[in-house]
């Protein structure tokens, strides 16, 4: 994706996904020790969401720097 506007739209979606993952992690932490076995899955989902968001933001910054 090399169109800055399309990338900004994608970043907006990724940001919403990351925020949702963060809230899932937060909710899980408040419910502990219930569902403690899901910690790795929920944490990985949050990690992956933020990694994708960071990568997209870096790509946008690189595009705008040109």
N, C-alpha and C positions, 0 to 999 in steps of 0.2 A: 504494500500500500504506500504510494508515494504522494498522494494528494493530501495536503495539510488539513483541509476541511474534513475529509473522510476520516483521517487519523484522529482529529479532535472529537468527532462523533464516536469513534471507537473508544477513545479514552474516557468519554463520558459513560459509556456502557460498562467499561472495565472498572471505573471508579464506583459505580453503583454495585457491581458484583463484589468488589473488595469490601465495601461498606457492609453489605449483607453478610459476607463471610466473617467480618469482624464482630458483627452482632451475634452471629451464631456461636462464635467462640466465647463471647461475653455471656450469653445465655447459658451455655454449657457450664461455665465456671460458677455461675450462681446456683446451679442445680446440683453441684457436686456434693456428695459422692455418687449420686444417681447418674447413670450413664458414663461413668468414668472410663469405661472401655472404648468409648468413641472419641476420646481426646486425640489420638493420633490422626484419625480421619478428618476431624473438624479442623485441627491445626494445619494439616497439609492443605486442605481446601483454602484456608486463609492465606497460607504461605504462597500457594500457586496463584491466587487472585492478585496478591500484591506484587508478585514477581512479574506477572503479565502487565500490570498497570505500570510498573517502573520501566519495563522494557519499551512499552508504547510511548511513554513520556520521553524517554531518551531518544527514540527514533524521531519524534516530533522535534525535539530540540536540535538534533542533527540536521533535519530537513530545513528548519528555520535558520540555521547558521550558514547555510549555503547561499 
